[in-house]
Amino acid sequence: MEVSCIARERDLFINEQIRAKEVMVIGPNGEQLGVKPIKDALTLANYAGFDLVLMNPGGKPPVCKIMDYNRYKYENKKKQKENLKKQREANLEMKEYKLSVTIDVHDFNTKLNNASKYLKKGHKVRVSIRFKGREISHANLGKDVLMRFADATKEFATIETMPKLEGRIMFLILAPIKEK
């Protein structure tokens, strides 16, 4: 089980798992200790109370670092968890509102009010229009609806992406204005 765990973490080998005869040793504070036989490197690591970890097996000679391996794994997991959390937050903060070229005033205002509440909370909003049938030949009408939506929210939102046509969908992204 320990070997499979190591294989998942970038194939890092520690202590007696290292099979090279000579290795470049980096000390616990980042200083280079030079090229040493593996037995001497293991003795140095044991003397310092740390593990010898193979960081770059492809180097000539392979590079090993003296460090606390468990702490290294813990910090890596913590960084991965933090990155995943940031990625989730970035994905959750965008809401899409779909309009049409022939949208009625009441429907427009309802979607505008909902988007305004969402923007005031500090989230981004994507407003899109899907052109059906021959509506695509009048893309300028769709752009007008999107710009009218952006103008109605200009006091608390800025246009992050101007109206852009991709296939049959034209969209615009609004971002909340950052308060200082």
C-alpha positions, 0 to 999 in steps of 0.5 A: 500500500505504501508503494502505491501511495508513493507512485501517485505522488509523482514517483517520489522514492525515499530512503532505501527505495532509491536505487542510484549509486551516487546522488546529488544531495541538497540539504534541509535548508536548500544548500547543495552538499555535492555528489555523494554515494547513496550510503553517505547520503542516507547517513547524512539524512539519518543524522539530520533526523530527516528522510532522503527523498529522490526529487529528480530521478532523471538528472545526471546524477539523480537529485535527492533532498534531505527533508521531512517527507511526511510534512512534504506530503501534508503540505502538498495535499493542503496546496491541492485542496486549496487549489481545488477549493479556489477552482470550485469557487471560480466555477460557482460564481457565474450564473447564466441568464438566457434571453431571446431577441423578441423578449417582452418588457416584463420578462426582460425586467424580471431577468434583470432584477434577478441578475441585479441581485446576483451581481450585488452579491459579488458574482458574475453573470453571463447573459446569452441569446440563442438565435433560432431559425432566420433570427441569426441574420439579424444578430444586431438585434440580439446585440442591442438586447444585450447592450440594453441589459448591460446599460440597465446594470451599469451602476453596479456591474461592468462589461467583462466580455463584450457581446460575442457571437459563437455559432448561434449563441451571442453572449456577454459577461458582466462582472460586479464593480469592486468596492474599494 
